[in-house]
């Protein structure tokens, strides 16, 4: 299940113990549909390991204050309030996968 991130639930996710990826997007950005599709695929691949969240950035105030994105789409990979990877601006599916993999390795290494 893809979770919707907005001002009403940001406090629940900010320091969540489970790893999660957040896609910040805008419907006015031309590549939003393609990027959202990549994250929908991530959701299928990562069930029970990582939560996938999407945030329509233009429709938030509190989220904008906490996560200042200079360009959209934006991507953060987080756990317990710590960022393990990020990317701002459009990128390839491969690049998103690389950041996610690197972040997972960092999380696993911290547990040792």
C-alpha positions as CSV (number, residue, x, y, z in Angstrom):
1,X,0.0,0.0,0.0
2,X,1.3,3.4,-0.9
3,X,0.8,5.9,1.9
4,X,-0.2,9.5,1.3
5,X,2.0,12.0,3.2
6,X,0.5,15.3,4.0
7,X,0.2,17.9,6.8
8,X,-2.3,15.7,8.8
9,X,0.1,12.8,9.2
10,X,3.6,14.2,8.9
11,X,4.2,13.9,12.7
12,X,3.5,10.1,12.5
13,X,6.1,9.6,9.8
14,X,8.8,12.1,10.8
15,X,10.5,9.7,13.2
16,X,9.0,6.4,12.2
17,X,11.1,3.4,13.1
18,X,10.4,1.5,9.9
19,X,12.4,2.6,6.8
20,X,10.4,4.6,4.3
21,X,10.8,6.4,1.1
22,X,9.0,9.6,0.3
23,X,8.3,10.9,-3.1
24,X,7.6,14.6,-3.2
25,X,5.9,15.6,-6.4
26,X,3.7,18.2,-8.1
27,X,0.9,17.4,-10.6
28,X,2.2,20.5,-12.5
29,X,5.6,18.9,-13.1
30,X,5.6,17.2,-16.5
31,X,7.4,14.0,-15.4
32,X,5.3,13.3,-12.3
33,X,3.3,10.5,-13.8
34,X,6.4,8.6,-14.8
35,X,8.1,9.1,-11.5
36,X,5.0,8.1,-9.6
37,X,4.9,4.9,-11.7
38,X,8.5,4.0,-10.6
39,X,7.5,4.4,-6.9
40,X,4.4,2.3,-7.4
41,X,6.7,-0.5,-8.7
42,X,8.9,0.0,-5.6
43,X,5.9,-0.5,-3.5
44,X,5.3,-3.9,-5.0
45,X,8.9,-4.9,-4.7
46,X,9.4,-3.7,-1.1
47,X,6.3,-4.9,0.7
48,X,6.9,-5.4,4.4
49,X,10.4,-4.0,4.2
50,X,10.0,-0.3,3.4
51,X,7.0,1.9,3.4
52,X,6.4,4.0,0.3
53,X,4.9,7.4,0.7
54,X,3.9,10.0,-1.8
55,X,3.4,13.7,-1.0
56,X,1.8,16.2,-3.3
57,X,4.1,18.9,-2.2
58,X,2.1,21.9,-3.5
59,X,-0.8,21.0,-1.3
60,X,1.1,21.1,2.0
61,X,2.3,23.8,4.4
62,X,3.8,21.9,7.3
63,X,5.6,19.4,5.1
64,X,7.1,22.3,3.0
65,X,8.5,23.8,6.2
66,X,10.1,20.5,7.3
67,X,11.3,19.3,3.9
68,X,12.4,22.2,1.7
69,X,12.6,20.9,-1.9
70,X,14.3,23.2,-4.4
71,X,13.1,21.1,-7.3
72,X,10.5,18.4,-7.9
73,X,10.3,15.5,-7.9
74,X,12.2,15.0,-4.7
75,X,13.0,11.7,-3.0
76,X,14.1,10.9,0.5
77,X,14.9,7.5,2.1
78,X,14.5,7.7,5.8
79,X,14.3,5.8,9.1
80,X,13.9,7.2,12.6
81,X,14.2,10.8,11.4
82,X,17.5,10.2,9.7
83,X,18.0,10.5,5.9
84,X,19.9,7.7,4.3
85,X,19.6,8.9,0.7
86,X,18.1,11.7,-1.3
87,X,17.7,13.0,-4.8
88,X,16.1,16.2,-6.0
89,X,15.0,16.7,-9.6
90,X,14.1,14.1,-12.2
91,X,16.3,10.9,-12.4
92,X,16.3,7.5,-14.0
93,X,14.7,4.5,-12.4
94,X,18.2,3.0,-12.0
95,X,19.3,6.1,-10.0
96,X,16.4,5.8,-7.6
97,X,17.2,2.1,-7.2
98,X,20.9,2.9,-6.4
99,X,20.0,5.4,-3.7
100,X,17.5,3.0,-2.2
101,X,20.1,0.1,-2.2
102,X,22.8,2.3,-0.7
103,X,20.4,3.5,2.0
104,X,19.4,-0.1,2.9
105,X,23.1,-1.0,3.2
106,X,23.7,1.9,5.6
107,X,20.7,1.0,7.8
108,X,21.8,-2.7,8.0
109,X,25.4,-1.6,8.9
110,X,24.2,0.7,11.6
111,X,22.5,-2.3,13.3
112,X,25.8,-4.2,13.7
